[in-house]
Amino acid sequence: MDWQKCMNQALDYIENNLSGDIDYYATAKILNCSEWEFRRIFSFLAQIPLSEYIRRRRLSVAAEDIKKGEKIIDVAMRYGYDSQAAFSRAFSRFHGAAPSLARDEGVALKTFPRLTFKLILMEGIGMKKNPNHRTNIIGAGEVGYAITLEMDKENIHKTNGSFWDTKGNEVIGTTALPMYGAFVSEEKCHLFGDVSGKKLLEIGCGTGHSLQYHGDHNALELWGIDISENQIDKAEQYLLSCGYSAKLICSPMEEECGIPVNYFDYVYSVYGVGWATDLEGTLTRIASYLKKDGVFIFSWSHPIHKCVASENDSLIFKKSYFDESWYSVALDGGAISLSDLKLSTYINTLTKAGFLIEQMVEESDDEIIQLYKDSDFAKKAKMLPVTFVIKARKL
């Protein structure tokens, strides 16, 4: 059974029947399962109960109908409400405005887009587990399911901030220097050089292990920013236990948060910048933090790696390299939101933000691969890049 096709057919049926009665048995039959199983599968993948998804879709579409000039009572009846008063209460709670105001200019109403399920690839590396240093699972070995999202910065920040506050380190773990990600190490690349006496800012500082790495190399000032209050607290405690102090700020990387401009010798990010909801704005802001000729270094899961999975000793494309849409992934009772950007998107946006690219690393380190040579992921890393690192200088 093609689960992706069947799930999307079931959602097509729901979408086509928002204005009428929905036969849940019919949706379940598309997947050849019981209604209870369909509800459970949907809730697990979408991280929202089926009934709540349908309610939000109906209220979202209802707003569009009212804006078109339809009578409120007609819209209320169409989407299953017994009275205009009941519809108005539900509409106001969801949209934050009464349906009578929906046609007014300047009234912002919520949209809840139709979901689409698609295949994604989640990393499956058989490396030894360490509570502080684990390979990031964002992207590519095992095939899983995700749902496409509209790019809603506020909701994405809320989802990802909550995930890192509660489950991030347990589920994804920590990727920190000297490792840039799977099979790429600063000890081999030497992208930083001598940081003694330098001021450094980390974007997405997590638990502080990369900051500690630079503290051990005599950096003058350590700064960090992260979207998760829990991560900031962990970083502060960890760095204090190592004898270091750092200026740590809890904020999305895209927003103004009091970081000084024209101040840092280095800004860097280890598997952090890829979470940005506004790459151009984020890189422009990072450029403002750096002194002239300051250096920006960042790593992320290689986008081609996220498209290819191992099957029967072969590499099979499972996703379009050109698909940059946002999607949500259910992980251990939580969820994260991501977008897989093309390498050209990163490079072109860096140039637009005023950076000169000095070096790019995308080849896995054979010595590290040999440590895990029996894993499918290591075999894959010998054939295509799984991590990329870029070093750029502010002009």
Secondary structure as GFF3:
##gff-version 3
##sequence-region A 1 395
A	DSSP	alpha_helix	3	16	.	.	.	ID=ss1
A	DSSP	alpha_helix	24	30	.	.	.	ID=ss2
A	DSSP	alpha_helix	35	46	.	.	.	ID=ss3
A	DSSP	alpha_helix	50	67	.	.	.	ID=ss4
A	DSSP	alpha_helix	72	78	.	.	.	ID=ss5
A	DSSP	alpha_helix	84	95	.	.	.	ID=ss6
A	DSSP	three_ten_helix	99	101	.	.	.	ID=ss7
A	DSSP	beta_strand	117	122	.	.	.	ID=ss8
A	DSSP	beta_strand	142	149	.	.	.	ID=ss9
A	DSSP	alpha_helix	153	166	.	.	.	ID=ss10
A	DSSP	alpha_helix	168	171	.	.	.	ID=ss11
A	DSSP	beta_strand	179	181	.	.	.	ID=ss12
A	DSSP	beta_strand	184	185	.	.	.	ID=ss13
A	DSSP	alpha_helix	186	189	.	.	.	ID=ss14
A	DSSP	beta_strand	199	203	.	.	.	ID=ss15
A	DSSP	alpha_helix	209	216	.	.	.	ID=ss16
A	DSSP	beta_strand	221	226	.	.	.	ID=ss17
A	DSSP	alpha_helix	229	241	.	.	.	ID=ss18
A	DSSP	beta_strand	247	250	.	.	.	ID=ss19
A	DSSP	beta_strand	264	270	.	.	.	ID=ss20
A	DSSP	three_ten_helix	273	275	.	.	.	ID=ss21
A	DSSP	alpha_helix	279	289	.	.	.	ID=ss22
A	DSSP	beta_strand	290	301	.	.	.	ID=ss23
A	DSSP	three_ten_helix	305	307	.	.	.	ID=ss24
A	DSSP	beta_strand	308	311	.	.	.	ID=ss25
A	DSSP	beta_strand	314	317	.	.	.	ID=ss26
A	DSSP	beta_strand	326	331	.	.	.	ID=ss27
A	DSSP	beta_strand	334	339	.	.	.	ID=ss28
A	DSSP	alpha_helix	343	352	.	.	.	ID=ss29
A	DSSP	beta_strand	355	361	.	.	.	ID=ss30
A	DSSP	alpha_helix	366	371	.	.	.	ID=ss31
A	DSSP	alpha_helix	376	381	.	.	.	ID=ss32
A	DSSP	beta_strand	387	394	.	.	.	ID=ss33
###
